[in-house]
């Protein structure tokens, strides 16, 4: 099943599935051959009945690939299909026998660096993503192992509960007596809350540290830090020019899901906690 894939691989499969749903035939140009092993796993999942689309790949023989595509990419009833072409780009694929299939489908590409950023956004801290992108393994398998290890690094009962909690629910918990607010007397629990806020909002360490150094350890102090960052992200997203203040540059580089999460948090706080 696709749940047996690593977390980065699952994100990739979900993205690929959406492309197939929208376009029917997807031709994957994998110039650097990052994904052959992953595609072979998808082919096995298809054989086991766990994928809603067919998977074919070039593995050294154009003839073998073309024979495997018979009945899939032609006719009026085209089968939902992914065709993986490692080592090819838009120019070189035009000199191959699969040009007709390429023309009938849509081109798909996914840089591994981009995939890692998308899969990890909202789940681990921004500096952890940046460190891996700078020094991490240049393979999908390495990215899966890296993200899995971080997600499995359970700091206790509270950390597990925080991962299952939406950002707006966490902010509500910080602004009222309850399960989260009552746990902040323990340093490890306060760290767990801070790390969850950083991951869910793309909050950089510099922002976190500037607030936590100037405020106390209380729940509302953490909410102030989170609310301030959410408002900054909302502000930067509304700008029609790059931000001038250097402290806002990190907000201009966030993945779209993190921007949307911050905007939702800002709207939620205005609606539900106007006095705060």
C-alpha positions in Angstrom: 0.0 0.0 0.0 1.1 3.6 -0.5 1.2 4.0 3.3 4.3 1.7 3.2 6.1 4.5 1.3 8.3 7.0 3.3 6.9 10.4 4.1 8.6 12.2 1.2 7.7 9.4 -1.2 4.1 9.6 -0.1 4.0 13.3 -0.8 5.4 12.6 -4.3 2.9 9.9 -5.0 0.0 12.2 -3.9 1.2 14.9 -6.2 1.6 12.5 -9.1 -1.8 11.0 -8.4 -3.4 14.5 -8.6 -1.6 15.2 -11.9 -3.0 11.9 -13.3 -6.4 12.7 -12.1 -6.3 16.1 -13.9 -4.6 15.1 -17.1 -4.9 11.4 -17.7 -1.5 10.7 -19.2 1.6 12.1 -17.4 5.1 11.9 -18.9 7.7 12.2 -16.2 11.0 13.7 -17.4 13.6 12.7 -14.8 16.8 14.1 -16.3 19.0 13.2 -13.3 17.4 9.8 -12.7 16.4 10.5 -9.1 13.2 8.5 -9.2 13.7 5.2 -11.0 13.6 3.1 -7.8 10.5 5.0 -6.7 8.7 4.4 -10.0 9.6 0.7 -9.9 7.9 0.6 -6.4 4.8 2.3 -7.9 4.7 -0.3 -10.7 4.6 -3.1 -8.0 1.9 -1.3 -6.1 -0.1 -1.1 -9.3 0.3 -4.8 -9.8 -1.0 -5.3 -6.3 -4.0 -3.2 -7.0 -3.0 -0.3 -4.8 -2.8 2.5 -7.4 -5.5 3.9 -9.7 -3.2 4.5 -12.6 -0.8 2.4 -14.7 3.0 2.9 -14.5 5.5 2.4 -17.2 9.2 3.3 -17.4 12.0 3.4 -19.8 14.7 1.0 -18.6 17.1 1.0 -21.5 14.9 -0.3 -24.3 12.5 1.9 -26.3 11.0 -1.1 -28.0 10.2 -2.8 -24.6 8.6 0.5 -23.4 6.5 0.9 -26.6 5.3 -2.7 -26.4 4.3 -2.2 -22.8 2.3 0.9 -23.8 0.1 -0.9 -26.3 -3.5 -0.4 -25.5 -2.8 2.2 -22.8 -2.0 5.5 -24.4 -4.0 5.2 -27.6 -7.7 5.1 -28.6 -10.6 7.0 -27.2 -10.5 5.3 -23.8 -7.0 6.2 -22.5 -5.9 4.5 -19.3 -4.7 6.8 -16.5 -1.0 6.5 -17.0 2.4 7.6 -15.8 5.4 7.2 -18.2 8.7 7.6 -16.5 11.6 8.7 -18.7 14.9 8.9 -16.8 17.7 10.8 -18.5 15.5 12.7 -20.8 14.5 16.4 -21.1 12.2 18.3 -23.4 14.7 18.4 -26.2 16.1 14.8 -26.1 12.6 13.2 -25.8 11.7 14.5 -29.2 14.3 12.2 -30.8 12.7 9.0 -29.2 9.9 6.7 -30.3 7.8 7.9 -27.3 7.4 11.4 -28.8 3.8 10.6 -29.7 3.0 9.6 -26.1 4.8 12.7 -24.8 2.7 14.9 -27.1 -0.5 13.2 -26.0 0.2 13.7 -22.3 1.4 16.4 -20.0 5.0 16.9 -18.9 5.8 16.3 -15.3 9.0 17.2 -13.4 9.8 17.4 -9.8 13.2 18.5 -8.5 14.2 16.5 -5.4 15.1 19.7 -3.5 11.7 21.1 -4.2 10.0 17.9 -3.2 11.8 17.7 0.2 10.8 21.3 1.0 7.1 20.6 0.1 6.9 17.3 1.9 8.5 18.7 5.1 6.8 22.1 5.2 4.5 22.3 8.2 5.9 19.1 9.8 9.5 20.0 10.9 11.2 23.3 11.7 12.4 25.5 8.9 16.1 25.3 9.9 15.9 21.5 9.9 14.7 21.7 6.3 17.4 24.2 5.3 20.1 22.0 6.9 19.0 18.9 5.0 18.7 20.8 1.7 22.3 22.0 2.2 23.9 18.9 3.5 21.4 16.1 3.1 21.6 12.9 1.0 20.9 13.6 -2.7 18.4 10.7 -3.0 14.7 10.1 -2.4 15.6 7.2 0.0 17.8 9.5 2.0 15.1 12.2 2.2 12.6 9.5 3.4 14.9 8.3 6.1 15.7 11.9 7.2 12.1 13.0 7.5 11.0 9.7 9.1 13.6 10.0 11.8 12.4 13.5 12.7 8.7 12.6 12.7 9.4 9.5 14.9 11.5 11.5 17.4 8.7 11.6 19.9 9.4 13.9 22.9 6.6 12.5 24.9 2.9 12.5 25.2 2.5 16.2 24.5 4.6 16.1 21.3 2.4 13.4 19.9 -0.8 15.3 20.8 0.6 18.5 19.2 1.2 16.7 15.9 -2.4 15.8 15.7 -3.6 19.3 16.6 -4.4 22.0 14.0 -2.6 25.3 14.4 -5.7 27.2 15.2 -6.6 24.6 17.9 -3.1 25.0 19.4 -3.5 28.8 19.5 -6.9 28.4 21.3 -5.1 26.1 23.8 -2.5 28.7 24.5 -5.0 31.4 25.1 -7.2 29.5 27.6 -6.5 27.3 30.6 -6.3 23.7 29.4 -4.2 20.7 28.4 -1.4 22.6 26.6 -1.2 25.7 28.7 -1.1 23.6 31.9 1.9 21.6 30.6 4.3 24.6 30.0 5.9 24.4 33.3 8.0 21.5 32.0 10.9 22.8 29.8 10.7 19.8 27.4 7.0 20.5 26.9 7.6 24.2 26.2 10.2 23.2 23.6 7.7 20.8 22.1 5.1 23.6 21.7 7.7 25.9 20.2 8.8 23.3 17.7 5.3 22.6 16.7 4.6 26.3 16.2 7.8 26.7 14.1 6.9 23.7 11.9 3.3 24.6 11.4 4.0 28.3 10.6 7.5 28.2 9.1 8.6 30.4 11.9 12.4 30.9 11.7 14.6 30.3 14.7 15.7 34.0 14.8 12.1 35.1 15.2 11.4 32.5 17.9 14.6 33.4 19.8 14.0 37.2 19.6 10.5 36.7 21.2 11.3 34.0 23.8 14.3 35.9 25.0 12.2 39.0 25.7 9.1 37.3 27.2 8.4 34.8 29.9 7.7 31.1 29.6 3.9 31.4 29.7 1.3 30.2 27.2 0.3 33.7 26.2 3.9 34.7 25.5 4.1 31.8 23.0 0.8 33.0 21.5 2.2 36.5 21.1 5.2 35.1 19.2 3.0 33.0 17.0 0.5 35.8 16.4 3.3 38.3 15.5 4.7 35.9 13.0 1.3 35.1 11.4 0.6 38.8 11.0 4.0 39.4 9.4 3.5 36.6 6.9 0.1 37.9 6.1 1.5 41.4 5.6 4.4 40.2 3.3 2.0 38.0 1.3 -0.1 41.1 0.6 2.9 43.2 -0.5 3.4 43.9 -4.2 7.1 44.4 -3.7 9.8 42.6 -1.7 9.8 43.4 2.0 12.3 46.1 3.1 12.8 45.0 6.7 15.4 42.1 6.8 13.4 40.4 9.5 10.6 39.8 7.0 12.7 38.1 4.3 12.0 34.7 5.7 8.3 35.3 5.4 8.7 35.9 1.7 10.3 32.5 1.1 7.7 30.3 2.7 6.0 27.5 0.9 2.4 28.3 0.0 0.8 25.9 2.5 2.7 27.6 5.3 1.6 31.1 4.1 -2.0 29.9 4.0 -1.7 28.4 7.5 -0.4 31.7 8.9 -3.2 33.7 7.2 -5.8 31.3 8.6 -4.2 31.7 12.0 -4.3 35.5 11.8 -8.0 35.4 10.7 -8.8 33.0 13.4 -7.3 35.1 16.1 -9.1 38.3 14.9 -12.4 36.4 14.9 -12.1 34.3 18.0 -9.7 36.3 20.2 -10.2 40.0 19.4 -9.1 41.3 22.7 -5.8 39.4 22.5 
